[in-house]
Amino acid sequence: VDEDGGTTSTTFDKVADASRRFANVLKTDGAVRGDRVAVFLSQSLELPVAHLAAFRSGMISIPLFALFGEDALEFRLSNSAARAIITDEAGWDKIGKIRDRLPDLKRIYVVGESTPDGTTSFWNAIGSASPDFTTVDTAADDPALIIYTSGTTGNPKGALHAHRVVLGHLPNVEMCHNF
């Protein structure tokens, strides 16, 4: 539901297809198992697609709060050594200002109408990628997420969580969606 009350619906199959395609995009662009993939988006279709693509690939997803400023982003992206980030045009406005201070960041995927220099259109890349992707074999204790603390008592700390933690969130997701 958008701000004007208009709705868009999608299916789980579409999310699955897009996440397989984006997993192929990441792989084609040189990302490998264990690489960190930052997700700097508001609630949107692209958000689960990006996280699921990272999980499918054995990469480590880093959720970033959409209201973070440049300093908060720079610290987390630098500290995590993120190799890729998915963001929207508003996020790019912030990332673009700190881009030259993030040597590990190799790919920037932007959701939106424009594709600034040095970035890749998220949906164009997905549209040209193969829908066939074999999910890597991960164990419950393999890394899946880095969630940063707030940083209220010093620099934020990155807490590395395993795939088993994702399943722990499933009851909340199910309850929010009427089981």
Backbone bond lengths (Angstrom), bond angles and torsions (degrees), N, CA, C in turn:
res aa  C-N    CA-C-N  psi(-1)  N-CA   C-N-CA  omega(-1)  CA-C   N-CA-C  phi
1 V - - - 1.455 - - 1.523 108.00 -
2 D 1.337 116.79 124.34 1.461 119.45 179.67 1.527 110.76 -88.38
3 E 1.315 116.50 178.82 1.462 121.59 -176.52 1.527 113.19 -61.31
4 D 1.321 117.57 -26.97 1.459 121.65 -179.44 1.529 112.86 -90.99
5 G 1.339 117.14 2.95 1.454 121.18 179.19 1.514 114.22 90.78
6 G 1.325 117.68 -1.51 1.462 120.45 176.55 1.524 109.97 -72.24
7 T 1.305 116.07 146.68 1.461 120.01 -178.21 1.521 111.87 -118.04
8 T 1.277 114.24 151.22 1.459 123.02 172.66 1.515 106.23 -132.86
9 S 1.304 116.45 134.09 1.462 118.14 178.40 1.522 109.13 -117.99
10 T 1.306 113.95 155.60 1.458 120.68 178.03 1.521 107.29 -142.82
11 T 1.291 116.28 172.69 1.459 120.48 179.99 1.526 109.23 -115.74
12 F 1.324 115.19 161.40 1.454 119.50 174.95 1.527 109.92 -62.18
13 D 1.331 116.90 -33.31 1.464 119.88 177.78 1.527 111.43 -62.75
14 K 1.330 117.38 -39.31 1.466 120.17 178.85 1.528 110.74 -66.38
15 V 1.325 116.59 -40.97 1.469 120.16 177.66 1.528 109.65 -63.14
16 A 1.328 116.61 -43.75 1.468 120.59 179.30 1.522 110.97 -61.83
17 D 1.330 116.48 -45.45 1.462 120.73 179.68 1.527 110.95 -62.35
18 A 1.312 116.99 -46.74 1.473 120.10 -179.05 1.523 111.02 -64.78
19 S 1.331 117.72 -36.91 1.468 118.85 179.98 1.524 111.56 -71.14
20 R 1.332 118.14 -34.22 1.475 119.93 174.17 1.526 109.92 -65.15
21 R 1.311 116.38 -43.96 1.463 119.98 179.20 1.527 111.29 -63.11
22 F 1.348 116.63 -42.23 1.456 118.36 -179.42 1.528 111.08 -69.77
23 A 1.328 117.40 -32.07 1.467 120.06 173.43 1.529 109.74 -59.78
24 N 1.329 117.03 -40.27 1.467 120.55 175.94 1.521 111.89 -65.37
25 V 1.333 117.05 -38.34 1.468 120.94 177.62 1.526 109.54 -60.47
26 L 1.326 116.44 -49.36 1.466 120.24 -179.73 1.521 110.96 -58.05
27 K 1.321 116.28 -45.87 1.464 121.60 -179.52 1.533 110.88 -63.13
28 T 1.325 116.82 -46.73 1.464 121.22 179.60 1.525 111.33 -61.34
29 D 1.338 116.15 -33.85 1.465 120.75 -179.41 1.525 112.83 -83.81
30 G 1.337 117.15 8.21 1.457 120.81 171.69 1.512 116.92 99.00
31 A 1.323 118.70 -0.26 1.463 120.18 178.39 1.525 109.28 -74.88
32 V 1.316 116.36 144.23 1.463 121.79 -178.15 1.522 110.20 -130.17
33 R 1.304 114.48 166.48 1.467 121.44 178.61 1.532 109.81 -49.08
34 G 1.318 115.91 133.62 1.457 121.23 -179.83 1.517 114.18 93.70
35 D 1.338 117.29 -16.66 1.466 119.71 177.19 1.521 109.70 -66.27
36 R 1.325 115.05 152.83 1.458 120.55 178.87 1.530 110.44 -96.01
37 V 1.329 114.95 134.40 1.459 122.34 -179.77 1.523 107.94 -123.91
38 A 1.331 116.66 112.89 1.462 121.50 -179.06 1.526 110.01 -85.17
39 V 1.331 115.83 141.96 1.459 122.00 179.26 1.527 106.81 -122.70
40 F 1.336 114.93 105.22 1.462 122.13 -175.73 1.518 108.39 -114.52
41 L 1.340 115.46 75.78 1.461 122.90 -174.69 1.521 111.12 -139.59
42 S 1.326 115.96 153.56 1.456 121.44 167.82 1.522 107.95 -77.85
43 Q 1.321 116.33 175.94 1.463 120.29 178.14 1.527 108.74 -60.33
44 S 1.324 115.24 122.62 1.459 121.21 -175.95 1.518 108.90 -166.56
45 L 1.309 116.72 170.31 1.462 121.33 175.86 1.523 110.95 -60.21
46 E 1.315 116.73 -36.46 1.464 120.87 -176.75 1.527 112.12 -65.60
47 L 1.310 117.45 -27.65 1.463 121.52 -177.56 1.532 112.29 -60.02
48 P 1.340 120.41 -58.15 1.466 118.32 178.51 1.530 112.55 -66.55
49 V 1.317 117.45 -31.90 1.466 119.36 178.11 1.527 110.21 -59.05
50 A 1.325 116.88 -45.89 1.467 120.93 -178.58 1.523 111.33 -66.04
51 H 1.335 117.27 -46.66 1.467 119.73 180.00 1.522 111.15 -62.75
52 L 1.328 117.23 -45.41 1.461 120.19 -179.15 1.526 112.13 -64.08
53 A 1.322 116.72 -37.60 1.470 119.59 177.48 1.528 110.18 -61.79
54 A 1.319 116.90 -41.55 1.468 120.16 177.85 1.527 110.36 -63.63
55 F 1.332 117.01 -46.45 1.465 119.84 -179.98 1.528 111.16 -61.84
56 R 1.326 117.36 -43.41 1.471 121.57 178.94 1.526 111.58 -58.77
57 S 1.333 115.96 -31.62 1.463 122.16 -173.74 1.523 113.50 -92.62
58 G 1.321 117.11 -3.00 1.463 119.65 -176.13 1.516 112.07 74.30
59 M 1.319 116.38 18.88 1.454 121.47 177.69 1.525 108.88 -91.91
60 I 1.299 116.28 169.49 1.455 121.80 -176.87 1.518 108.98 -107.72
61 S 1.312 116.25 119.38 1.455 122.65 -177.38 1.527 109.95 -87.22
62 I 1.321 115.88 139.67 1.463 121.90 178.83 1.521 108.64 -123.40
63 P 1.329 117.72 99.91 1.467 119.02 176.44 1.527 109.93 -72.41
64 L 1.327 115.99 132.76 1.464 122.00 179.46 1.521 109.15 -122.20
65 F 1.310 116.15 131.63 1.461 122.88 -178.48 1.527 109.76 -62.26
66 A 1.309 116.96 129.47 1.467 122.45 -174.28 1.523 113.54 -61.35
67 L 1.326 118.44 -20.34 1.457 120.72 -179.08 1.526 113.55 -96.28
68 F 1.337 117.90 5.47 1.464 119.76 177.45 1.519 110.22 -58.57
69 G 1.320 115.00 144.16 1.454 121.48 173.26 1.518 110.41 -89.63
70 E 1.319 115.28 -178.69 1.464 120.93 -175.87 1.529 113.05 -60.82
71 D 1.333 118.30 -42.48 1.462 120.81 -178.93 1.523 111.50 -63.41
72 A 1.323 116.77 -45.74 1.462 121.11 -179.93 1.528 110.81 -62.89
73 L 1.322 116.40 -41.11 1.468 120.52 178.30 1.517 111.16 -65.81
74 E 1.321 116.27 -47.93 1.462 119.85 -177.92 1.522 110.61 -58.10
75 F 1.325 116.99 -44.86 1.459 119.11 -179.05 1.525 110.83 -60.41
76 R 1.323 117.41 -50.67 1.460 121.28 -175.12 1.527 112.21 -67.57
77 L 1.317 117.30 -40.90 1.462 119.89 179.85 1.522 111.14 -69.03
78 S 1.306 116.99 -37.88 1.463 121.08 177.87 1.521 110.80 -70.65
79 N 1.317 116.80 -48.20 1.459 121.98 -178.10 1.522 112.09 -61.04
80 S 1.304 117.01 -38.14 1.471 121.58 -178.14 1.521 112.68 -83.95
81 A 1.325 116.85 -13.51 1.469 122.08 -174.91 1.534 110.49 58.67
82 A 1.320 116.38 41.06 1.467 120.88 -179.72 1.525 110.13 -58.06
83 R 1.340 115.79 132.58 1.467 121.31 179.26 1.517 112.21 -93.87
84 A 1.336 117.01 -21.42 1.462 121.06 -178.75 1.519 108.56 -144.57
85 I 1.333 114.26 155.31 1.466 120.08 175.15 1.520 108.42 -142.68
86 I 1.325 114.60 143.25 1.461 121.76 173.75 1.521 105.53 -113.67
87 T 1.318 116.21 126.81 1.451 120.47 -178.71 1.522 109.79 -147.41
88 D 1.309 115.78 177.08 1.462 120.91 175.30 1.529 108.17 -108.78
89 E 1.323 116.53 -174.46 1.466 119.94 -176.32 1.527 112.07 -63.77
90 A 1.338 117.41 -37.20 1.465 120.19 177.76 1.523 110.48 -65.79
91 G 1.325 116.38 -39.75 1.461 120.44 176.92 1.510 112.02 -66.31
92 W 1.338 116.18 -38.62 1.459 120.11 177.94 1.518 111.06 -60.43
93 D 1.323 117.76 -35.93 1.464 120.68 178.40 1.529 110.62 -56.00
94 K 1.317 117.38 -35.32 1.470 121.84 178.60 1.522 111.16 -82.47
95 I 1.316 116.60 -47.19 1.473 121.21 -177.89 1.524 110.59 -61.94
96 G 1.325 116.53 -40.95 1.464 120.07 -179.15 1.519 113.14 -57.40
97 K 1.316 117.13 -30.52 1.467 121.27 -178.57 1.525 113.18 -77.17
98 I 1.333 117.31 -20.61 1.462 120.38 -178.41 1.526 112.57 -115.75
99 R 1.316 116.29 0.66 1.464 122.34 -174.30 1.524 113.00 -50.37
100 D 1.324 117.79 -42.61 1.470 120.88 -175.78 1.532 112.49 -70.86
101 R 1.319 118.26 -9.32 1.466 121.89 178.26 1.534 112.02 -102.06
102 L 1.334 116.88 12.50 1.464 122.33 -178.03 1.530 109.98 -124.43
103 P 1.324 117.94 76.33 1.468 120.41 -174.20 1.529 114.48 -65.31
104 D 1.331 118.09 -24.70 1.466 120.01 179.89 1.522 112.97 -78.29
105 L 1.324 116.70 -20.18 1.461 121.24 -176.32 1.530 109.90 -76.22
106 K 1.327 115.08 108.67 1.466 120.63 -175.30 1.523 113.73 -97.88
107 R 1.336 117.61 -31.61 1.468 120.67 -175.75 1.518 110.54 -133.86
108 I 1.337 114.98 137.64 1.464 122.16 176.63 1.522 107.15 -126.13
109 Y 1.329 116.09 119.50 1.456 122.37 179.38 1.523 107.54 -106.53
110 V 1.326 116.02 126.81 1.464 120.66 -175.72 1.524 110.15 -115.13
111 V 1.327 115.19 130.99 1.456 123.23 174.59 1.521 106.84 -93.41
112 G 1.302 117.37 123.95 1.451 119.53 177.50 1.511 112.16 148.63
113 E 1.319 114.44 -174.41 1.464 121.71 -176.30 1.524 113.00 -73.10
114 S 1.322 116.83 -35.42 1.459 119.27 -176.13 1.519 110.64 -105.54
115 T 1.320 115.18 154.76 1.454 122.21 175.40 1.522 106.88 -125.15
116 P 1.336 117.07 94.24 1.462 119.94 -178.78 1.530 111.91 -60.27
117 D 1.323 116.09 156.09 1.464 120.65 177.65 1.522 110.03 -53.77
118 G 1.318 115.94 138.02 1.453 121.08 178.30 1.517 113.95 83.57
119 T 1.345 117.03 6.89 1.462 120.94 178.77 1.527 109.53 -124.23
120 T 1.313 114.80 169.39 1.463 122.10 178.62 1.518 108.51 -123.31
121 S 1.315 116.60 138.37 1.465 121.06 176.00 1.524 109.03 -69.13
122 F 1.311 116.43 120.72 1.466 122.39 -178.95 1.531 111.27 -55.71
123 W 1.330 117.31 -54.24 1.463 120.03 -175.07 1.522 112.96 -73.85
124 N 1.322 118.58 -32.16 1.468 119.56 175.46 1.522 110.65 -64.84
125 A 1.335 116.18 -41.03 1.464 119.95 178.78 1.524 110.62 -63.65
126 I 1.329 116.50 -43.11 1.464 120.51 178.85 1.523 110.37 -64.13
127 G 1.320 116.69 -40.93 1.456 120.85 -177.95 1.517 114.09 -62.29
128 S 1.324 116.71 -27.88 1.467 119.09 -178.75 1.530 112.66 -100.53
129 A 1.324 118.09 2.18 1.463 121.46 -178.79 1.522 111.51 -91.08
130 S 1.298 115.43 156.68 1.457 121.40 177.47 1.531 110.52 -68.80
131 P 1.332 116.59 142.59 1.465 119.89 176.28 1.536 112.26 -81.83
132 D 1.319 116.91 -5.52 1.464 121.26 -177.32 1.522 110.08 -94.91
133 F 1.315 115.99 118.64 1.458 121.17 177.79 1.519 108.31 -147.11
134 T 1.304 115.60 128.48 1.457 120.40 176.91 1.516 108.31 -92.05
135 T 1.318 116.32 115.30 1.456 121.57 -179.34 1.522 109.72 -60.82
136 V 1.338 115.90 134.16 1.463 119.56 179.64 1.524 109.11 -68.78
137 D 1.306 115.33 152.73 1.453 121.86 -178.87 1.531 108.42 -82.58
138 T 1.319 116.14 112.03 1.461 120.80 178.40 1.521 109.34 -116.11
139 A 1.321 114.64 151.74 1.457 121.27 177.15 1.523 108.97 -99.76
140 A 1.309 116.61 164.91 1.457 121.82 -178.69 1.522 112.22 -57.79
141 D 1.322 117.71 -31.58 1.460 121.28 -177.39 1.530 113.78 -95.19
142 D 1.317 118.45 2.56 1.463 120.83 175.42 1.527 109.73 -71.13
143 P 1.329 117.55 145.71 1.474 120.07 -178.35 1.523 112.65 -65.59
144 A 1.342 114.77 142.13 1.466 120.73 -178.81 1.519 112.55 -131.74
145 L 1.330 117.33 -37.59 1.469 121.83 -172.35 1.524 110.98 -139.35
146 I 1.313 115.50 145.81 1.463 120.62 164.99 1.518 105.70 -119.16
147 I 1.324 114.83 117.50 1.458 120.73 177.82 1.523 107.03 -113.10
148 Y 1.314 115.80 125.86 1.457 120.51 -177.24 1.519 111.87 -89.49
149 T 1.342 114.89 142.57 1.458 120.61 173.13 1.523 108.43 -69.89
150 S 1.312 116.26 171.11 1.464 120.77 -175.39 1.516 113.56 -70.73
151 G 1.325 117.20 -25.46 1.450 119.05 -178.52 1.510 113.80 80.73
152 T 1.328 117.71 23.90 1.467 120.21 -178.03 1.523 112.33 -73.50
153 T 1.330 118.13 -21.72 1.472 120.77 179.77 1.525 110.64 -118.96
154 G 1.304 117.07 43.98 1.462 121.76 -176.67 1.513 109.06 125.77
155 N 1.320 115.74 -166.13 1.455 119.00 178.34 1.530 110.62 -64.54
156 P 1.325 117.15 147.67 1.463 120.04 176.30 1.529 110.46 -60.38
157 K 1.312 115.65 149.14 1.456 121.11 176.54 1.513 108.60 -110.55
158 G 1.319 116.29 134.80 1.454 120.97 177.24 1.512 110.26 -84.94
159 A 1.315 117.14 120.73 1.462 122.56 177.72 1.527 107.88 -100.16
160 L 1.334 115.45 114.10 1.459 121.14 -179.94 1.517 109.17 -83.79
161 H 1.338 116.05 123.79 1.460 122.01 -179.41 1.521 109.82 -113.98
162 A 1.317 115.34 146.86 1.462 122.14 179.41 1.528 111.08 -87.55
163 H 1.317 115.45 169.97 1.465 120.94 179.39 1.523 112.02 -57.84
164 R 1.321 118.37 -31.70 1.466 120.50 -179.35 1.522 112.13 -61.09
165 V 1.329 118.12 -25.90 1.465 121.36 179.85 1.524 110.98 -68.58
166 V 1.318 116.51 -33.71 1.463 120.50 -179.60 1.533 109.75 -60.19
167 L 1.316 116.96 -42.45 1.462 120.50 178.81 1.521 111.51 -63.21
168 G 1.318 117.47 -30.03 1.458 120.99 178.20 1.520 113.15 -64.27
169 H 1.323 116.76 -22.38 1.457 121.33 178.54 1.532 112.69 -87.32
170 L 1.317 116.53 -10.73 1.463 120.75 -175.67 1.537 113.58 -58.47
171 P 1.329 120.54 -43.86 1.476 118.33 179.48 1.537 112.97 -57.64
172 N 1.311 117.87 -38.71 1.467 120.53 178.48 1.525 110.40 -64.94
173 V 1.319 117.15 -44.24 1.464 120.98 179.16 1.525 109.65 -61.87
174 E 1.318 116.51 -44.50 1.463 120.27 -179.95 1.523 111.21 -62.59
175 M 1.336 117.63 -42.76 1.460 120.32 -179.34 1.528 111.04 -63.95
176 C 1.320 116.67 -40.56 1.478 120.21 179.61 1.525 112.44 -65.00
177 H 1.329 116.16 -22.70 1.455 120.41 -176.91 1.531 111.75 -112.74
178 N 1.338 115.60 31.37 1.469 121.87 176.39 1.524 113.29 53.34
179 F 1.308 115.44 40.53 1.459 123.86 178.82 1.505 112.41 54.48
